[in-house]
Amino acid sequence: MKKIYFVVSFTGTILSRMVKVYTNNNYSHVSISLDKELKRMYSFGRLHPYNPILAGFVHESPKKGTYKRFKNTVSEIYEVEITDEQYKSLEYHIMDIEKNKKKYKFNIIGLFATGVHLKIEQKYSFYCAEFVKHVLDKSSIDFNLPELIKPEDFVKIKSNKMIYRGYLREYR
């Protein structure tokens, strides 16, 4: 068995506050990590910390980029076990998107449609929660997540174990 990690967060940026209002949840972003140290943490979000417009596939870090800029990012980190086979598949699908990241875009329309309970998909386009759900689905990892997915839905996974709550910069 292997472990993966869901990192739900709220940076306090204008976009994150808008998402929080639209979804009526505590968190506006979700990332998936393949290790407890969060060295292999992935999502769809800002490509550059100072530019909220340019967004896409990102390899995130609590100590660099957007999270370094927004030091008061609050988060919860959840751990869940999956099989070795599922882990390998998940790793493959994430790395495949990373290898082809130039063809992927941020699904801003889908993100805001979620706030009014609509699902709008675009080929090669994800917002954070869509990306995480997509790689889980492609890897045959079924957590009974809703089709209209939000970051907060990853908190509700029954097999989750919360391992941290607080400022992301203070996670060890």
LINWO-V506763 format. One record per helix or strand of 2 or more residues. SS is the DSSP state (hx for helix, st for strand). FROM is the first residue (numbers start at 0). LEN is the number of residues. If there is no record, write none. Layout:
SS_FROM_LEN, SS_FROM_LEN
This chain:
st_1_9, hx_13_10, st_28_5, st_40_8, st_50_10, hx_64_5, st_73_9, hx_83_16, hx_100_3, st_104_2, hx_107_8, st_124_2, hx_127_11, hx_150_4, st_160_7, hx_167_3
